[in-house]
Amino acid sequence: MKKLTHASLDLNFHPVVPWPRSLPVVTWNGLVVAGFDRASHEDAPLFEITQNRCEERALSLAESLHECHPDLGLVELGRLYVCLQRTNLFDESWSQLCALKKIRDSESHRRILERLIQTPLTFQSWANEKRVGFRDISILNSLPRLEEYAPIFLKIPDLQLSKSEGVRALELACELRLMGHSFKEIFCDQRWISHLERLRFPKTTKYDETMAATIQKLPWPRQLTSRWARHGDQGTIEVRFQIESMEAFEQTLHGLQKVSETLRKNSPWSN
């Protein structure tokens, strides 16, 4: 095993998962691709990919990075994207890396990566932990001055929101800010996402609240639970029930027929 004498740290994108201490620093043509934290130690063991492939074809830079870091989140990918731009191998390496990661290389995706790594570190940590995708944070490309939205980015990890909650809050809060709402209007102490939805879609939210109350008043069978729910632009009635006998099944169907007759008189989907 060779010793590390000198190598470039231009590709140090600060991976979230530490490189195992039992493995040597890995370089590709003088560029460190793994073990960045130990690359400054001259006595660190070294594995040079291009010189240790025996009769096999030497791995490209993109292949080397993919082999060493097979599972990168968007934040790490964004940092690596910027690091690769410091080399003269960006054009061929980035497109090949995207192909290996099964990621579509587009101007939109590149811009999302660039903007993501400009957000506060706490938001980056949240995004990496939740494994957000390009579509989840596509709103970033619509923001004119990213730094002005810092309070939104900081609030999401502060509230420890789940991935779905955080993505929804990010989209709604940024849209409201783009519409001219102040942070005082956007932020609230409790039920933040519900508050954002009411502020963003006042008519729809009011209608959903009315329908939720109306649905609960319908003559549902006792074995059944129901609720009004919204999926995108479509309002739906969600029904769940458990049946333990054929008799109970027939009674439930009879009860649902009564509900159906009531709904026909005032259908929630007539508007």
Secondary structure, 3 states (H helix, E strand, C coil): CEECCCCECCCCCCCCCCCCCCCCEEEECCEEEECHHHCCCCCCEEEEHHHCCCCCCCCCHHHHHHHHCCCCCHHHHHHHHHHHCCCCCHHHHHHHHHHHCCCCCCHHHHHHHHHHCCCCHHHHHHHHHHCCCCHHHHHHHHCCCHHHHHHHHHHHHHCCCCHHHHHHHHHHHHHHHHCCCCHHHHCCCCCHHHHHHHHHCHHHHHHHHHHHHHHHCCCCCCCEEEEEEEECCEEEEEEEECCCCHHHHHHHHHHHHHHHHHHHHCCCCCC
